[in-house]
Structure formats: structure tokens, C-alpha cells
Amino acid sequence: MGTEAEPRWLDADERETWLALLSLLIRLPAALDRQLQRDAAISHFEYQVLAGLSMSPERTLRMSDLAAFADASLPRLSQVVARLERRGWIRRTPDPDDGRYTLAILTEEGWAKVVATAPGHVEEVRRLVFDPMTKAQQRQLGTIGRRIMAAVDPGGTCPTR
């Protein structure tokens, strides 16, 4: 039997930092979801899908690219897109450049939903994330987030990096 290295346990400061981050990772998405459900009757994930399309050229993305943007599996994304299609906010069509792919397209009604929803959402993001910090802390948070994402996603496949 080989000797196993002792785990690199967290010290008290690291543990406190980890627990604060863990709480943030759980509570911030829930708070954003509550605001969107209350004010726009959509989930945070649905908004993320609509917003991803709204920022894309011609408000169109391949489903696989939209799944990467939303950090979702294709089956999960397909279920959500089907729900958004029923509401008239997205339509799907085969990719004319390569029929193996499906395009998701934000409709005019979907664009109107994003335009109506974005002000309340950005205000909540500002209130919860940016207002409690100084500009220097905001820059540090961006740097920290990018460094952690580089460790999580070393191949750089995350579209937000």
C-alpha cells in the first residue's frame, strides 16, 4: 500500500472565504430567479436564454452554441426553448448552412419580452452585486471570477470568458 498525501485542508480564513462564496453561489441565483419570476413571470434560466439570443447577430444562435452560452445540456435547453416557443418568444429552424444543426431565433415578441424585462433585472443585479462594492472591488471580482473560471474551464470553452 502506498502512502497517501495528507489533504490540503482549508485554514480558518480559507474556510470562511469558501463558505461565503458557497453561500453566494446558492443565494444569488435564487434571488435573481425570484425577481424575474415576480416581475416578468420567467425563470432566470429562461431570461438567460432570451438574453443570449438578444445579444447575438440577427438574434440567432445554433442550439449547441446557445446551450454553451447558457451552460446547459441540449436536452434541458430544448425543453426550455420549446416552452419559450409556445409563448411565441423563440422559433427554431434548421440551419441553412448545415442541416445537422438547429437555429434558435428570438422573435419580435421575444425581443419585446427582453426589452421589458431587462431594466428590472439589471437593477436587481446592480443592487445585489455592484452597489455593495467599490469600483476597485468590482474590478477585483472580475479578475477573481476570470481566474476561477480558468481553473474550472481550462480549455476556455465558457463563452463568458
C-alpha positions in Angstrom: 0.0 0.0 0.0 1.3 3.4 -1.0 1.2 6.4 1.3 -1.4 8.9 0.5 -0.6 12.6 0.8 -2.5 14.4 3.5 -5.2 16.6 2.0 -4.5 20.3 1.9 -7.2 21.3 4.4 -8.5 24.8 4.4 -7.3 27.1 7.2 -9.7 29.2 9.1 -9.6 32.2 6.7 -9.9 29.9 3.6 -12.8 28.1 5.2 -14.6 31.4 5.9 -13.9 32.6 2.4 -15.2 29.3 0.9 -18.4 29.4 3.0 -19.0 33.0 1.9 -18.5 32.0 -1.8 -20.7 28.9 -1.4 -23.5 31.0 0.2 -23.2 33.5 -2.7 -23.3 30.7 -5.3 -26.6 29.4 -3.8 -28.3 32.6 -2.8 -27.6 35.0 -5.6 -29.1 32.8 -8.4 -32.2 32.2 -6.2 -32.6 36.0 -5.5 -32.3 36.7 -9.3 -34.8 34.0 -10.1 -37.3 35.4 -7.5 -37.1 38.9 -9.0 -37.6 37.6 -12.6 -40.5 35.3 -11.5 -42.1 38.1 -9.6 -41.7 40.9 -12.2 -41.6 39.0 -15.6 -43.1 35.6 -14.9 -40.0 33.8 -16.3 -37.1 32.0 -14.7 -33.6 33.2 -14.6 -32.6 30.4 -16.9 -35.3 31.4 -19.4 -34.1 35.0 -19.2 -30.6 33.9 -19.8 -31.6 32.0 -23.0 -33.6 35.0 -24.3 -30.8 37.5 -23.4 -28.2 35.2 -25.1 -30.2 35.4 -28.3 -30.8 39.1 -27.9 -27.0 39.7 -27.9 -26.3 37.5 -30.9 -26.1 38.7 -34.5 -29.5 38.6 -36.1 -30.8 37.4 -32.7 -29.9 33.9 -33.8 -27.7 31.1 -32.5 -27.3 27.4 -33.1 -28.9 25.5 -30.3 -25.5 24.0 -29.4 -23.9 27.5 -29.1 -26.9 28.6 -27.1 -26.5 25.6 -24.8 -22.8 26.5 -24.3 -23.8 30.1 -23.5 -26.5 29.1 -21.0 -24.3 26.3 -19.6 -27.0 23.8 -20.2 -27.3 20.4 -21.8 -29.0 20.2 -25.1 -32.0 18.3 -23.7 -32.5 20.8 -20.9 -32.2 23.7 -23.4 -34.6 22.0 -25.8 -37.2 21.7 -23.1 -36.9 25.4 -22.2 -36.8 26.6 -25.8 -40.0 24.5 -26.5 -41.7 26.3 -23.6 -40.5 29.7 -25.0 -41.6 28.7 -28.5 -45.1 28.1 -27.1 -45.1 31.6 -25.7 -44.1 33.0 -29.1 -40.7 34.3 -28.0 -38.4 31.9 -29.9 -38.7 29.9 -33.1 -36.5 27.1 -34.3 -35.5 26.3 -37.8 -32.9 24.1 -39.5 -29.6 25.8 -40.1 -29.5 26.6 -43.9 -25.7 26.3 -43.8 -25.6 22.9 -42.2 -28.9 21.0 -41.8 -27.4 18.9 -38.9 -27.9 22.0 -36.7 -30.9 23.8 -35.5 -31.1 27.6 -35.1 -32.9 29.3 -32.3 -34.2 32.7 -33.3 -35.6 35.4 -31.0 -38.9 36.6 -32.4 -40.1 40.2 -32.2 -42.3 39.1 -29.3 -39.3 37.6 -27.6 -37.3 40.8 -28.2 -40.1 42.8 -26.7 -40.0 40.5 -23.6 -36.3 41.0 -23.2 -36.7 44.8 -23.6 -39.4 44.8 -21.0 -37.6 42.5 -18.6 -34.0 43.8 -18.8 -34.4 47.1 -16.8 -35.8 45.3 -13.7 -33.2 42.6 -14.0 -30.2 44.9 -14.4 -31.5 47.0 -11.5 -31.6 43.8 -9.3 -28.1 42.8 -10.5 -26.8 46.3 -9.7 -28.5 46.3 -6.2 -27.2 42.9 -5.2 -23.8 42.7 -6.9 -22.4 46.1 -7.8 -23.9 48.6 -5.3 -22.3 46.9 -2.3 -18.8 47.2 -3.8 -16.4 49.9 -4.7 -15.2 50.2 -8.3 -11.9 48.7 -7.3 -13.7 45.7 -5.7 -15.8 45.3 -8.8 -12.6 45.1 -10.9 -11.1 42.6 -8.4 -14.3 40.5 -8.5 -14.0 40.4 -12.3 -10.4 39.3 -12.1 -11.2 36.7 -9.4 -14.1 35.3 -11.4 -12.0 35.0 -14.6 -9.2 33.2 -12.7 -11.6 30.8 -11.1 -13.2 30.1 -14.5 -9.8 29.5 -16.0 -9.3 26.8 -13.3 -12.8 25.4 -13.8 -12.7 25.6 -17.6 -9.0 25.3 -18.6 -9.9 24.8 -22.3 -11.6 28.1 -22.4 -15.0 26.7 -23.7 -17.0 29.0 -21.4 -18.4 31.8 -23.7 -18.4 34.4 -20.9 -14.6 34.4 -20.5 
